[in-house]
Amino acid sequence: MRTIPLFLIALTVPALLAGAEELVNYQLDEAEHLEVIPNEPITRPLRQVKYVQPYASKPHGEAPVLLTLTGFDEALTQKYIEQYSTGVGRRWLTTVMQRSGPYLAFIQGEIEKRGLPQELIYLPVIESAYSVTAVSRSGATGLWQFMRNSINPYDMKITDWMDERRDFWKSTLGALNKLETEYKRVGSWELALSAYNAGLGTVLNAMKKHPGADYWELCKRRVFKNETIHYIPKLLAVSHILSNPRRYGIEPLWPEDPQWTRIAVSRSVDLGMVAEHAGLPGAELKRANGELFYGITPPDPNYHIKVPAAQAEAITAVLENPELSLIKYYFHTIRSGDTLSGIAGRYGVSESQIRSHNPGLRDRYLKIGVRLIIPALRDSTPAARPRIENVSFSGTHLVKRGETLWSIALAYNTNPETLARINNMGLNDTLREGSTLKTPASQ
């Protein structure tokens, strides 16, 4: 069992989902949820306070965590340390790291295996606030905030069933592969991280125009956009605080490592039903496979679910039992005037999802009286499938007594710096009770 040398609060696992019901008269639920975690810079400076960096951090008396990135003494890094070490900043980090519980040991293990900088453990903090369903205003998605057009080299797919940018396993491997490749091209981790944020072409052009200049020099010359100039200082600050939790009044806790493993699934199954038959918490299994829009696996023999190693035997036994029905279906008898698109719209599925469960179906020649099998996706709780690639802050929030930008950001799963910028405020400004703030639009 790996011990995680950093601050973390154990996640509370929700209760087991309710059992399956008979396959008749399902009510179609239109509700969806969308998390928005933009990644934006702060817009106003904070009070100058000097923090001293130790040679190595020793959280909770464990082995030292050596920090690799340069720039700890830079003024912007110091400002971010002050920002995140305030009372509201600490509470925000506490909640963000609470979310990381299921994924953190896996991410740390991959970073250690490759010999990469320990700061990368905290990169999802500033990218997505450690939320697998995070979607930025530009459409970047998942823990590591991949854009739709950037996933092809990293074995990730987006289909009617899933968005593998939200797969913590595949997206972590993809992000670390990407960072390693960029490091080999640019020669420093500061510039590799800049490439991750701004694009490799942007960094290569900057290096060509300013030979020999490092990240910090390029920032002083204002070669990068403001977001990239703030990117590494934010990462340095978060890494320093969470590697030295007691110094900042944070009590470190040590969750167990789930020791994730993957199991091939040869048919579509509802993870809630799998967990029920295996006698396991369904919510935990669905959370581990957050890439699935409906908690239902695709009809793809190459798809694997992620399960804790201790539960793998029980789950495998359920999956391999041919007598168990592990997915709910609608049964639709084709009538005169039916079209495939109309049937799909009625049941809240795509045409391709109907085809995958009805081999030999001919779209233009639907035979009256033939019964179609349609997966009951809307009977399952949809898992934050975004309908749009760009997210606007067109929602509103009425400020209540005692609320801060930090607490409101947590409520809307967004970044406090972004919330401040969108509302033309300072991050630590006092909010007036009864005032209205712009927030991410709800779906």
Secondary structure, 3 states (H helix, E strand, C coil): CCCCCCCCCCCCCCCCCCCCCCCCCCCCCCCCCCEECCCCCCCCCCCCCCCCCCCCECHHHCCCECCCCCCCCCHHHHHHHHHHHCHHHHHHHHHHHHHCCCCHHHHHHHHHHHCCCHHHHHHHHHHHCCCCCEECCCCCECCCCECHHHCHHHCCCECCCEEHHHCHHHHHHHHHHHHHHHHHHHCCHHHHHHHHHHCHHHHHHHHHHCCCCCHHHHHHCCCCCHHHHHHHHHHHHHHHHHHCHHHHCCCCCCCCCCCEEEEECCCCCEHHHHHHHHCCCHHHHHHHCCCECCCECCCCCCCEEEEEHHHHHHHHHHHCCCCCCCCCEEEEECCCCCCHHHHHHHHCCCHHHHHHHCCCCCCCCCCCCCEEEEECCCCCCCCCCCCCCCCCCCEEEECCCCCCHHHHHHHCCCCHHHHHHHCCCCCCCCCCCCCEEEECCCC
